[in-house]
Amino acid sequence: MEVMLFLAAGVLVGYLSRSKATFLMGAGIAAMWSLYLLIFLLGVSVGANDAAIRAFGRLGWQAFVLCTGGILGSILVSCVVSRMFFD
């Protein structure tokens, strides 16, 4: 529920400040670097977990296939949506 409240608050702030392009540009850059930091910290957390490292050989291919499928599916859907609504 907290995540949804933060998201709603962000939408409200973005809506109210949409005329200030410099603020929104800075927010986008900050969000990108925050995401990079979260991904890095996730990697550190996985690397520090002995059980995850031991199981990586077994689960690595499954994870690779699932991630690749998810990425390819996202690209396909975004292309379809882009052509339907933005072309």
Buried (B, 14 or more C-beta within 10 A) or exposed (E): EEEEEEEEEEEEEEEEEEEEEEEEEEBEEEEEEEEEEEEEEEEEEEEEEEEEEEEBEEEEEEEEEEEEEEEEEEEEEEEEEEEEEEE
